[in-house]
Amino acid sequence: MPSKFEAIMVGCGAMSAEWIRSAKELGIHISALVDLNLELARARASQFQLDARLFDNLDNAIQKVQAQVLFDCTVPSAHGEVDSKGLTNGLHVLEEKPLAMSLTEAYRLIDLAEKNKLVHAVIQNRRFHPGVRKIRRLLDRGLIGEITTVNIDFFVPAHFGGFREKMDSILLTDMAIHPFDTARYLTGANAESVYCEEWNPKGSWWQHGASAHAIFRMSGDIRCTFRGSWCSEGLRTPWDSVWRIIGTNGTICWDGLNDIRGEYANKEKADGLFYETESFVPSEEPDPKEARGHFSVMYQFLRNIEEGIPAETRSADNIQSLAMVLGAIESAKVGQRVPISV
């Protein structure tokens, strides 16, 4: 799908590199780089040999550069203001997660995009991991029956430095939205309520909320559990977590990398207390366009603009993933289960 788009990129920190790689591969011309620190913008332009104009002010970039797309790679607290400026000025917007800092702000952005007939979507790159797409195909085959339970473990002692280490509810706000969003994709279910505890363990280098446990009640009577920590040194899990998906007739496990395996019960054969089981593994590769993280999100975003095919991570859908994060944070604050309603 050759691209005809000029883009303004706002935010030139570490995360922007992967955005630029994907944009270049899709033929998007980065016409402007915007960052409060012009040296960061200059470094990105040099690194990727971009002929982009450099700005430290988004308003100036919008006024002086012809573009159709805005890429928002700023810190979470800036998303509302940056996205609003893009949408108000007729730009389709793809933003870094999270969609917003509140449901009210998220609704406002969704309404603004719909009012101006623009595409607004979120980078949820981890649902486009090859393993995730393979698991979804296995689930669609019905081998394990109806999904009843999803268990997710994430233990990654990341030392980012910078603004993240000063954020509140850091694990839930900045990382947990990825497995929450992936759980929604795999199950086809949305969260209805959550009980969560978050805390900052001894030895944590984060300001607040480096560890959390959450239990979601999902539509279809599914339970989804999340156990995670960003300060658990040793025996770390992959970035995409470790998964166990249980159905009425079997189970699929994924190590978060390349090992996906499943078993389903053969109820015509029993061995003492247990049914005999049949093993299965993925038998085919996913469409490459759907299994390349940032590239896949950006590809669907452009396709949505050009062909009207809704992107999976469009904000009107992604608000359900955001609601899981905000619900978990609220539950941890009040110490009880809270409803989730979007």
Secondary structure by P-SEA (a helix, b strand, c coil): ccccbbbbbccccccaaaaaaaaaaacccccbbbbccaaaaaaaaaaacccccccccaaaaaacccccbbbbcccccaaaaaaaaaaaaccbbbbcccccccaaaaaaaaaaaaaabbbbbbcccccccaaaaaaaaaaaacccccccbbbbbbbbbccccccccccccccccccaaaaaaaaaaaaccccccccbbbbbcccccccccccbbbbbbcccbbbbbbbbbccccccccccccbbbbbcccccccccccccccccccccccccccccbbbbbccccccccccccaaaaaaaaaaaaaacccccccccccaaaaaaaaaaaaaaaaacbbbbbcc
